[in-house]
Amino acid sequence: MLRTDLPEQDARVWTCFCPWSDKMSDKPVFLTHLIGGGIDKIFTSPTWQDAQDKHRRVSEKARRVLPLTPLPGDEDVH
């Protein structure tokens, strides 16, 4: 399993093997799940190598496009 936490965006990406088959191909698949910033999306990959690449690409894109979330202690004090 791969997991990337994106605390600046309050998001998380994880990738794992799914033992249930894909309905289209009847083969097991790997799932990459992005959750955060109002997004809850799952991507599928046919191989572990493809899943690792998809995990990296989804993580990088989420880091670039999801809005930043203030961390505790970052609030402006007036």
Beta strands, then each sheet from edge to edge (+ up, - down):
strand 1: 2-6
strand 2: 11-21
strand 3: 28-36
strand 4: 39-45
sheet 1: 1+ 2- 3+ 4-
end
